[in-house]
Amino acid sequence: MIKLLLLTLLIIVIAMALLCIKVLLLRGGRFSSQHVHDNPGLRAKGIHCVMDQDREARDNNRAY
């Protein structure tokens, strides 16, 4: 049981370290934004945040 707990803890620590490499090693490093509206590829395809899509749909329904 202890071996499994230690192995699990080791895997979690390694995963967190790999996720933080950019933040830890680069000066001024930070995580990139994960929001849809900050992704240029999605913006080029016309894909918006669900909140924006909902607002547009509600505005379109009011017009009728």
mmCIF file of the N, C-alpha and C atoms, coordinates in Angstrom:
data_MODEL
# 
_entry.id   MODEL 
# 
loop_
_atom_site.group_PDB 
_atom_site.id 
_atom_site.type_symbol 
_atom_site.label_atom_id 
_atom_site.label_alt_id 
_atom_site.label_comp_id 
_atom_site.label_asym_id 
_atom_site.label_entity_id 
_atom_site.label_seq_id 
_atom_site.pdbx_PDB_ins_code 
_atom_site.Cartn_x 
_atom_site.Cartn_y 
_atom_site.Cartn_z 
_atom_site.occupancy 
_atom_site.B_iso_or_equiv 
_atom_site.pdbx_formal_charge 
_atom_site.auth_seq_id 
_atom_site.auth_comp_id 
_atom_site.auth_asym_id 
_atom_site.auth_atom_id 
_atom_site.pdbx_PDB_model_num 
ATOM 1   N N  . MET A 1 1  ? 0.825   -1.199 0.000   1.00 0.00 ? 1  MET A N  1 
ATOM 2   C CA . MET A 1 1  ? 0.000   0.000  0.000   1.00 0.00 ? 1  MET A CA 1 
ATOM 3   C C  . MET A 1 1  ? 0.868   1.261  0.000   1.00 0.00 ? 1  MET A C  1 
ATOM 4   N N  . ILE A 1 2  ? 1.911   1.251  0.805   1.00 0.00 ? 2  ILE A N  1 
ATOM 5   C CA . ILE A 1 2  ? 2.814   2.404  0.878   1.00 0.00 ? 2  ILE A CA 1 
ATOM 6   C C  . ILE A 1 2  ? 3.538   2.594  -0.450  1.00 0.00 ? 2  ILE A C  1 
ATOM 7   N N  . LYS A 1 3  ? 3.929   1.470  -1.105  1.00 0.00 ? 3  LYS A N  1 
ATOM 8   C CA . LYS A 1 3  ? 4.610   1.579  -2.392  1.00 0.00 ? 3  LYS A CA 1 
ATOM 9   C C  . LYS A 1 3  ? 3.705   2.262  -3.421  1.00 0.00 ? 3  LYS A C  1 
ATOM 10  N N  . LEU A 1 4  ? 2.446   1.893  -3.437  1.00 0.00 ? 4  LEU A N  1 
ATOM 11  C CA . LEU A 1 4  ? 1.500   2.479  -4.375  1.00 0.00 ? 4  LEU A CA 1 
ATOM 12  C C  . LEU A 1 4  ? 1.309   3.970  -4.086  1.00 0.00 ? 4  LEU A C  1 
ATOM 13  N N  . LEU A 1 5  ? 1.226   4.335  -2.830  1.00 0.00 ? 5  LEU A N  1 
ATOM 14  C CA . LEU A 1 5  ? 1.065   5.735  -2.441  1.00 0.00 ? 5  LEU A CA 1 
ATOM 15  C C  . LEU A 1 5  ? 2.285   6.558  -2.855  1.00 0.00 ? 5  LEU A C  1 
ATOM 16  N N  . LEU A 1 6  ? 3.469   6.024  -2.610  1.00 0.00 ? 6  LEU A N  1 
ATOM 17  C CA . LEU A 1 6  ? 4.696   6.731  -2.987  1.00 0.00 ? 6  LEU A CA 1 
ATOM 18  C C  . LEU A 1 6  ? 4.835   6.839  -4.505  1.00 0.00 ? 6  LEU A C  1 
ATOM 19  N N  . LEU A 1 7  ? 4.468   5.785  -5.218  1.00 0.00 ? 7  LEU A N  1 
ATOM 20  C CA . LEU A 1 7  ? 4.523   5.830  -6.675  1.00 0.00 ? 7  LEU A CA 1 
ATOM 21  C C  . LEU A 1 7  ? 3.558   6.866  -7.219  1.00 0.00 ? 7  LEU A C  1 
ATOM 22  N N  . THR A 1 8  ? 2.361   6.911  -6.662  1.00 0.00 ? 8  THR A N  1 
ATOM 23  C CA . THR A 1 8  ? 1.371   7.901  -7.086  1.00 0.00 ? 8  THR A CA 1 
ATOM 24  C C  . THR A 1 8  ? 1.865   9.311  -6.802  1.00 0.00 ? 8  THR A C  1 
ATOM 25  N N  . LEU A 1 9  ? 2.420   9.528  -5.642  1.00 0.00 ? 9  LEU A N  1 
ATOM 26  C CA . LEU A 1 9  ? 2.953   10.844 -5.283  1.00 0.00 ? 9  LEU A CA 1 
ATOM 27  C C  . LEU A 1 9  ? 4.094   11.238 -6.210  1.00 0.00 ? 9  LEU A C  1 
ATOM 28  N N  . LEU A 1 10 ? 4.953   10.292 -6.545  1.00 0.00 ? 10 LEU A N  1 
ATOM 29  C CA . LEU A 1 10 ? 6.064   10.567 -7.455  1.00 0.00 ? 10 LEU A CA 1 
ATOM 30  C C  . LEU A 1 10 ? 5.559   10.953 -8.842  1.00 0.00 ? 10 LEU A C  1 
ATOM 31  N N  . ILE A 1 11 ? 4.554   10.257 -9.340  1.00 0.00 ? 11 ILE A N  1 
ATOM 32  C CA . ILE A 1 11 ? 3.985   10.580 -10.650 1.00 0.00 ? 11 ILE A CA 1 
ATOM 33  C C  . ILE A 1 11 ? 3.374   11.971 -10.645 1.00 0.00 ? 11 ILE A C  1 
ATOM 34  N N  . ILE A 1 12 ? 2.678   12.324 -9.583  1.00 0.00 ? 12 ILE A N  1 
ATOM 35  C CA . ILE A 1 12 ? 2.069   13.660 -9.483  1.00 0.00 ? 12 ILE A CA 1 
ATOM 36  C C  . ILE A 1 12 ? 3.139   14.738 -9.438  1.00 0.00 ? 12 ILE A C  1 
ATOM 37  N N  . VAL A 1 13 ? 4.197   14.520 -8.685  1.00 0.00 ? 13 VAL A N  1 
ATOM 38  C CA . VAL A 1 13 ? 5.284   15.500 -8.585  1.00 0.00 ? 13 VAL A CA 1 
ATOM 39  C C  . VAL A 1 13 ? 5.968   15.684 -9.944  1.00 0.00 ? 13 VAL A C  1 
ATOM 40  N N  . ILE A 1 14 ? 6.215   14.600 -10.645 1.00 0.00 ? 14 ILE A N  1 
ATOM 41  C CA . ILE A 1 14 ? 6.849   14.696 -11.966 1.00 0.00 ? 14 ILE A CA 1 
ATOM 42  C C  . ILE A 1 14 ? 5.943   15.438 -12.940 1.00 0.00 ? 14 ILE A C  1 
ATOM 43  N N  . ALA A 1 15 ? 4.652   15.127 -12.915 1.00 0.00 ? 15 ALA A N  1 
ATOM 44  C CA . ALA A 1 15 ? 3.711   15.804 -13.812 1.00 0.00 ? 15 ALA A CA 1 
ATOM 45  C C  . ALA A 1 15 ? 3.662   17.304 -13.523 1.00 0.00 ? 15 ALA A C  1 
ATOM 46  N N  . MET A 1 16 ? 3.627   17.692 -12.271 1.00 0.00 ? 16 MET A N  1 
ATOM 47  C CA . MET A 1 16 ? 3.598   19.113 -11.916 1.00 0.00 ? 16 MET A CA 1 
ATOM 48  C C  . MET A 1 16 ? 4.891   19.806 -12.331 1.00 0.00 ? 16 MET A C  1 
ATOM 49  N N  . ALA A 1 17 ? 6.012   19.139 -12.162 1.00 0.00 ? 17 ALA A N  1 
ATOM 50  C CA . ALA A 1 17 ? 7.294   19.724 -12.568 1.00 0.00 ? 17 ALA A CA 1 
ATOM 51  C C  . ALA A 1 17 ? 7.333   19.927 -14.079 1.00 0.00 ? 17 ALA A C  1 
ATOM 52  N N  . LEU A 1 18 ? 6.844   18.959 -14.839 1.00 0.00 ? 18 LEU A N  1 
ATOM 53  C CA . LEU A 1 18 ? 6.843   19.097 -16.299 1.00 0.00 ? 18 LEU A CA 1 
ATOM 54  C C  . LEU A 1 18 ? 5.889   20.198 -16.744 1.00 0.00 ? 18 LEU A C  1 
ATOM 55  N N  . LEU A 1 19 ? 4.775   20.356 -16.058 1.00 0.00 ? 19 LEU A N  1 
ATOM 56  C CA . LEU A 1 19 ? 3.846   21.427 -16.404 1.00 0.00 ? 19 LEU A CA 1 
ATOM 57  C C  . LEU A 1 19 ? 4.431   22.807 -16.093 1.00 0.00 ? 19 LEU A C  1 
ATOM 58  N N  . CYS A 1 20 ? 5.319   22.886 -15.141 1.00 0.00 ? 20 CYS A N  1 
ATOM 59  C CA . CYS A 1 20 ? 5.851   24.176 -14.703 1.00 0.00 ? 20 CYS A CA 1 
ATOM 60  C C  . CYS A 1 20 ? 7.212   24.513 -15.290 1.00 0.00 ? 20 CYS A C  1 
ATOM 61  N N  . ILE A 1 21 ? 7.720   23.711 -16.204 1.00 0.00 ? 21 ILE A N  1 
ATOM 62  C CA . ILE A 1 21 ? 9.059   23.956 -16.753 1.00 0.00 ? 21 ILE A CA 1 
ATOM 63  C C  . ILE A 1 21 ? 9.177   25.359 -17.336 1.00 0.00 ? 21 ILE A C  1 
ATOM 64  N N  . LYS A 1 22 ? 8.218   25.758 -18.146 1.00 0.00 ? 22 LYS A N  1 
ATOM 65  C CA . LYS A 1 22 ? 8.276   27.075 -18.783 1.00 0.00 ? 22 LYS A CA 1 
ATOM 66  C C  . LYS A 1 22 ? 8.258   28.186 -17.742 1.00 0.00 ? 22 LYS A C  1 
ATOM 67  N N  . VAL A 1 23 ? 7.465   28.017 -16.711 1.00 0.00 ? 23 VAL A N  1 
ATOM 68  C CA . VAL A 1 23 ? 7.361   29.045 -15.679 1.00 0.00 ? 23 VAL A CA 1 
ATOM 69  C C  . VAL A 1 23 ? 8.628   29.098 -14.844 1.00 0.00 ? 23 VAL A C  1 
ATOM 70  N N  . LEU A 1 24 ? 9.195   27.942 -14.552 1.00 0.00 ? 24 LEU A N  1 
ATOM 71  C CA . LEU A 1 24 ? 10.358  27.898 -13.678 1.00 0.00 ? 24 LEU A CA 1 
ATOM 72  C C  . LEU A 1 24 ? 11.663  28.278 -14.372 1.00 0.00 ? 24 LEU A C  1 
ATOM 73  N N  . LEU A 1 25 ? 11.824  27.921 -15.642 1.00 0.00 ? 25 LEU A N  1 
ATOM 74  C CA . LEU A 1 25 ? 13.117  28.094 -16.293 1.00 0.00 ? 25 LEU A CA 1 
ATOM 75  C C  . LEU A 1 25 ? 13.259  29.382 -17.099 1.00 0.00 ? 25 LEU A C  1 
ATOM 76  N N  . LEU A 1 26 ? 12.183  29.956 -17.556 1.00 0.00 ? 26 LEU A N  1 
ATOM 77  C CA . LEU A 1 26 ? 12.275  31.163 -18.354 1.00 0.00 ? 26 LEU A CA 1 
ATOM 78  C C  . LEU A 1 26 ? 12.038  32.403 -17.500 1.00 0.00 ? 26 LEU A C  1 
ATOM 79  N N  . ARG A 1 27 ? 12.825  33.422 -17.746 1.00 0.00 ? 27 ARG A N  1 
ATOM 80  C CA . ARG A 1 27 ? 12.609  34.674 -17.042 1.00 0.00 ? 27 ARG A CA 1 
ATOM 81  C C  . ARG A 1 27 ? 11.311  35.290 -17.556 1.00 0.00 ? 27 ARG A C  1 
ATOM 82  N N  . GLY A 1 28 ? 10.429  35.604 -16.652 1.00 0.00 ? 28 GLY A N  1 
ATOM 83  C CA . GLY A 1 28 ? 9.136   36.153 -17.027 1.00 0.00 ? 28 GLY A CA 1 
ATOM 84  C C  . GLY A 1 28 ? 8.225   35.112 -17.658 1.00 0.00 ? 28 GLY A C  1 
ATOM 85  N N  . GLY A 1 29 ? 8.561   33.837 -17.485 1.00 0.00 ? 29 GLY A N  1 
ATOM 86  C CA . GLY A 1 29 ? 7.742   32.774 -18.067 1.00 0.00 ? 29 GLY A CA 1 
ATOM 87  C C  . GLY A 1 29 ? 6.396   32.693 -17.371 1.00 0.00 ? 29 GLY A C  1 
ATOM 88  N N  . ARG A 1 30 ? 5.376   32.358 -18.140 1.00 0.00 ? 30 ARG A N  1 
ATOM 89  C CA . ARG A 1 30 ? 4.040   32.198 -17.568 1.00 0.00 ? 30 ARG A CA 1 
ATOM 90  C C  . ARG A 1 30 ? 3.252   31.259 -18.461 1.00 0.00 ? 30 ARG A C  1 
ATOM 91  N N  . PHE A 1 31 ? 2.166   30.754 -17.919 1.00 0.00 ? 31 PHE A N  1 
ATOM 92  C CA . PHE A 1 31 ? 1.314   29.870 -18.691 1.00 0.00 ? 31 PHE A CA 1 
ATOM 93  C C  . PHE A 1 31 ? 0.568   30.687 -19.731 1.00 0.00 ? 31 PHE A C  1 
ATOM 94  N N  . SER A 1 32 ? 0.427   30.126 -20.917 1.00 0.00 ? 32 SER A N  1 
ATOM 95  C CA . SER A 1 32 ? -0.328  30.820 -21.952 1.00 0.00 ? 32 SER A CA 1 
ATOM 96  C C  . SER A 1 32 ? -1.812  30.731 -21.635 1.00 0.00 ? 32 SER A C  1 
ATOM 97  N N  . SER A 1 33 ? -2.555  31.665 -22.154 1.00 0.00 ? 33 SER A N  1 
ATOM 98  C CA . SER A 1 33 ? -3.989  31.710 -21.902 1.00 0.00 ? 33 SER A CA 1 
ATOM 99  C C  . SER A 1 33 ? -4.678  30.522 -22.563 1.00 0.00 ? 33 SER A C  1 
ATOM 100 N N  . GLN A 1 34 ? -5.635  29.948 -21.884 1.00 0.00 ? 34 GLN A N  1 
ATOM 101 C CA . GLN A 1 34 ? -6.377  28.814 -22.406 1.00 0.00 ? 34 GLN A CA 1 
ATOM 102 C C  . GLN A 1 34 ? -7.783  29.203 -22.855 1.00 0.00 ? 34 GLN A C  1 
ATOM 103 N N  . HIS A 1 35 ? -8.074  30.498 -22.881 1.00 0.00 ? 35 HIS A N  1 
ATOM 104 C CA . HIS A 1 35 ? -9.389  30.961 -23.283 1.00 0.00 ? 35 HIS A CA 1 
ATOM 105 C C  . HIS A 1 35 ? -9.548  30.895 -24.800 1.00 0.00 ? 35 HIS A C  1 
ATOM 106 N N  . VAL A 1 36 ? -10.744 30.608 -25.238 1.00 0.00 ? 36 VAL A N  1 
ATOM 107 C CA . VAL A 1 36 ? -11.033 30.477 -26.665 1.00 0.00 ? 36 VAL A CA 1 
ATOM 108 C C  . VAL A 1 36 ? -10.771 31.787 -27.391 1.00 0.00 ? 36 VAL A C  1 
ATOM 109 N N  . HIS A 1 37 ? -11.135 32.916 -26.782 1.00 0.00 ? 37 HIS A N  1 
ATOM 110 C CA . HIS A 1 37 ? -10.992 34.196 -27.475 1.00 0.00 ? 37 HIS A CA 1 
ATOM 111 C C  . HIS A 1 37 ? -9.534  34.628 -27.632 1.00 0.00 ? 37 HIS A C  1 
ATOM 112 N N  . ASP A 1 38 ? -8.602  33.959 -26.954 1.00 0.00 ? 38 ASP A N  1 
ATOM 113 C CA . ASP A 1 38 ? -7.180  34.286 -27.092 1.00 0.00 ? 38 ASP A CA 1 
ATOM 114 C C  . ASP A 1 38 ? -6.471  33.409 -28.119 1.00 0.00 ? 38 ASP A C  1 
ATOM 115 N N  . ASN A 1 39 ? -7.177  32.483 -28.733 1.00 0.00 ? 39 ASN A N  1 
ATOM 116 C CA . ASN A 1 39 ? -6.582  31.560 -29.685 1.00 0.00 ? 39 ASN A CA 1 
ATOM 117 C C  . ASN A 1 39 ? -6.819  32.075 -31.102 1.00 0.00 ? 39 ASN A C  1 
ATOM 118 N N  . PRO A 1 40 ? -5.754  32.491 -31.807 1.00 0.00 ? 40 PRO A N  1 
ATOM 119 C CA . PRO A 1 40 ? -5.937  33.058 -33.147 1.00 0.00 ? 40 PRO A CA 1 
ATOM 120 C C  . PRO A 1 40 ? -6.484  32.053 -34.156 1.00 0.00 ? 40 PRO A C  1 
ATOM 121 N N  . GLY A 1 41 ? -6.160  30.781 -34.029 1.00 0.00 ? 41 GLY A N  1 
ATOM 122 C CA . GLY A 1 41 ? -6.672  29.780 -34.952 1.00 0.00 ? 41 GLY A CA 1 
ATOM 123 C C  . GLY A 1 41 ? -8.180  29.629 -34.852 1.00 0.00 ? 41 GLY A C  1 
ATOM 124 N N  . LEU A 1 42 ? -8.705  29.644 -33.636 1.00 0.00 ? 42 LEU A N  1 
ATOM 125 C CA . LEU A 1 42 ? -10.154 29.536 -33.457 1.00 0.00 ? 42 LEU A CA 1 
ATOM 126 C C  . LEU A 1 42 ? -10.859 30.812 -33.903 1.00 0.00 ? 42 LEU A C  1 
ATOM 127 N N  . ARG A 1 43 ? -10.227 31.942 -33.646 1.00 0.00 ? 43 ARG A N  1 
ATOM 128 C CA . ARG A 1 43 ? -10.828 33.211 -34.095 1.00 0.00 ? 43 ARG A CA 1 
ATOM 129 C C  . ARG A 1 43 ? -10.920 33.259 -35.613 1.00 0.00 ? 43 ARG A C  1 
ATOM 130 N N  . ALA A 1 44 ? -9.896  32.735 -36.295 1.00 0.00 ? 44 ALA A N  1 
ATOM 131 C CA . ALA A 1 44 ? -9.908  32.742 -37.761 1.00 0.00 ? 44 ALA A CA 1 
ATOM 132 C C  . ALA A 1 44 ? -11.039 31.866 -38.314 1.00 0.00 ? 44 ALA A C  1 
ATOM 133 N N  . LYS A 1 45 ? -11.395 30.819 -37.577 1.00 0.00 ? 45 LYS A N  1 
ATOM 134 C CA . LYS A 1 45 ? -12.483 29.937 -38.000 1.00 0.00 ? 45 LYS A CA 1 
ATOM 135 C C  . LYS A 1 45 ? -13.848 30.456 -37.562 1.00 0.00 ? 45 LYS A C  1 
ATOM 136 N N  . GLY A 1 46 ? -13.859 31.545 -36.815 1.00 0.00 ? 46 GLY A N  1 
ATOM 137 C CA . GLY A 1 46 ? -15.121 32.122 -36.366 1.00 0.00 ? 46 GLY A CA 1 
ATOM 138 C C  . GLY A 1 46 ? -15.695 31.445 -35.144 1.00 0.00 ? 46 GLY A C  1 
ATOM 139 N N  . ILE A 1 47 ? -14.875 30.714 -34.408 1.00 0.00 ? 47 ILE A N  1 
ATOM 140 C CA . ILE A 1 47 ? -15.333 30.037 -33.196 1.00 0.00 ? 47 ILE A CA 1 
ATOM 141 C C  . ILE A 1 47 ? -15.152 30.983 -32.022 1.00 0.00 ? 47 ILE A C  1 
ATOM 142 N N  . HIS A 1 48 ? -16.215 31.151 -31.245 1.00 0.00 ? 48 HIS A N  1 
ATOM 143 C CA . HIS A 1 48 ? -16.188 32.074 -30.109 1.00 0.00 ? 48 HIS A CA 1 
ATOM 144 C C  . HIS A 1 48 ? -16.405 31.309 -28.813 1.00 0.00 ? 48 HIS A C  1 
ATOM 145 N N  . CYS A 1 49 ? -16.242 32.021 -27.741 1.00 0.00 ? 49 CYS A N  1 
ATOM 146 C CA . CYS A 1 49 ? -16.548 31.506 -26.409 1.00 0.00 ? 49 CYS A CA 1 
ATOM 147 C C  . CYS A 1 49 ? -18.045 31.201 -26.333 1.00 0.00 ? 49 CYS A C  1 
ATOM 148 N N  . VAL A 1 50 ? -18.416 30.217 -25.561 1.00 0.00 ? 50 VAL A N  1 
ATOM 149 C CA . VAL A 1 50 ? -19.824 29.839 -25.446 1.00 0.00 ? 50 VAL A CA 1 
ATOM 150 C C  . VAL A 1 50 ? -20.669 30.995 -24.916 1.00 0.00 ? 50 VAL A C  1 
ATOM 151 N N  . MET A 1 51 ? -20.088 31.827 -24.077 1.00 0.00 ? 51 MET A N  1 
ATOM 152 C CA . MET A 1 51 ? -20.835 32.980 -23.558 1.00 0.00 ? 51 MET A CA 1 
ATOM 153 C C  . MET A 1 51 ? -21.121 33.976 -24.686 1.00 0.00 ? 51 MET A C  1 
ATOM 154 N N  . ASP A 1 52 ? -20.146 34.190 -25.564 1.00 0.00 ? 52 ASP A N  1 
ATOM 155 C CA . ASP A 1 52 ? -20.352 35.086 -26.701 1.00 0.00 ? 52 ASP A CA 1 
ATOM 156 C C  . ASP A 1 52 ? -21.378 34.511 -27.675 1.00 0.00 ? 52 ASP A C  1 
ATOM 157 N N  . GLN A 1 53 ? -21.306 33.210 -27.917 1.00 0.00 ? 53 GLN A N  1 
ATOM 158 C CA . GLN A 1 53 ? -22.260 32.571 -28.809 1.00 0.00 ? 53 GLN A CA 1 
ATOM 159 C C  . GLN A 1 53 ? -23.676 32.654 -28.247 1.00 0.00 ? 53 GLN A C  1 
ATOM 160 N N  . ASP A 1 54 ? -23.813 32.466 -26.950 1.00 0.00 ? 54 ASP A N  1 
ATOM 161 C CA . ASP A 1 54 ? -25.126 32.562 -26.310 1.00 0.00 ? 54 ASP A CA 1 
ATOM 162 C C  . ASP A 1 54 ? -25.675 33.983 -26.430 1.00 0.00 ? 54 ASP A C  1 
ATOM 163 N N  . ARG A 1 55 ? -24.817 34.966 -26.200 1.00 0.00 ? 55 ARG A N  1 
ATOM 164 C CA . ARG A 1 55 ? -25.243 36.366 -26.304 1.00 0.00 ? 55 ARG A CA 1 
ATOM 165 C C  . ARG A 1 55 ? -25.697 36.691 -27.728 1.00 0.00 ? 55 ARG A C  1 
ATOM 166 N N  . GLU A 1 56 ? -24.943 36.212 -28.731 1.00 0.00 ? 56 GLU A N  1 
ATOM 167 C CA . GLU A 1 56 ? -25.321 36.440 -30.124 1.00 0.00 ? 56 GLU A CA 1 
ATOM 168 C C  . GLU A 1 56 ? -26.656 35.770 -30.456 1.00 0.00 ? 56 GLU A C  1 
ATOM 169 N N  . ALA A 1 57 ? -26.864 34.552 -29.966 1.00 0.00 ? 57 ALA A N  1 
ATOM 170 C CA . ALA A 1 57 ? -28.111 33.842 -30.234 1.00 0.00 ? 57 ALA A CA 1 
ATOM 171 C C  . ALA A 1 57 ? -29.295 34.560 -29.591 1.00 0.00 ? 57 ALA A C  1 
ATOM 172 N N  . ARG A 1 58 ? -29.100 35.061 -28.373 1.00 0.00 ? 58 ARG A N  1 
ATOM 173 C CA . ARG A 1 58 ? -30.181 35.793 -27.705 1.00 0.00 ? 58 ARG A CA 1 
ATOM 174 C C  . ARG A 1 58 ? -30.492 37.096 -28.436 1.00 0.00 ? 58 ARG A C  1 
ATOM 175 N N  . ASP A 1 59 ? -29.454 37.779 -28.900 1.00 0.00 ? 59 ASP A N  1 
ATOM 176 C CA . ASP A 1 59 ? -29.675 39.015 -29.654 1.00 0.00 ? 59 ASP A CA 1 
ATOM 177 C C  . ASP A 1 59 ? -30.407 38.750 -30.967 1.00 0.00 ? 59 ASP A C  1 
ATOM 178 N N  . ASN A 1 60 ? -30.067 37.650 -31.631 1.00 0.00 ? 60 ASN A N  1 
ATOM 179 C CA . ASN A 1 60 ? -30.738 37.298 -32.880 1.00 0.00 ? 60 ASN A CA 1 
ATOM 180 C C  . ASN A 1 60 ? -32.202 36.945 -32.650 1.00 0.00 ? 60 ASN A C  1 
ATOM 181 N N  . ASN A 1 61 ? -32.520 36.302 -31.537 1.00 0.00 ? 61 ASN A N  1 
ATOM 182 C CA . ASN A 1 61 ? -33.904 35.936 -31.242 1.00 0.00 ? 61 ASN A CA 1 
ATOM 183 C C  . ASN A 1 61 ? -34.746 37.135 -30.881 1.00 0.00 ? 61 ASN A C  1 
ATOM 184 N N  . ARG A 1 62 ? -34.150 38.151 -30.298 1.00 0.00 ? 62 ARG A N  1 
ATOM 185 C CA . ARG A 1 62 ? -34.895 39.358 -29.931 1.00 0.00 ? 62 ARG A CA 1 
ATOM 186 C C  . ARG A 1 62 ? -35.331 40.153 -31.177 1.00 0.00 ? 62 ARG A C  1 
ATOM 187 N N  . ALA A 1 63 ? -34.541 40.028 -32.231 1.00 0.00 ? 63 ALA A N  1 
ATOM 188 C CA . ALA A 1 63 ? -34.824 40.777 -33.438 1.00 0.00 ? 63 ALA A CA 1 
ATOM 189 C C  . ALA A 1 63 ? -36.093 40.292 -34.130 1.00 0.00 ? 63 ALA A C  1 
ATOM 190 N N  . TYR A 1 64 ? -36.506 39.066 -33.844 1.00 0.00 ? 64 TYR A N  1 
ATOM 191 C CA . TYR A 1 64 ? -37.675 38.509 -34.532 1.00 0.00 ? 64 TYR A CA 1 
ATOM 192 C C  . TYR A 1 64 ? -38.916 38.744 -33.752 1.00 0.00 ? 64 TYR A C  1 
# 
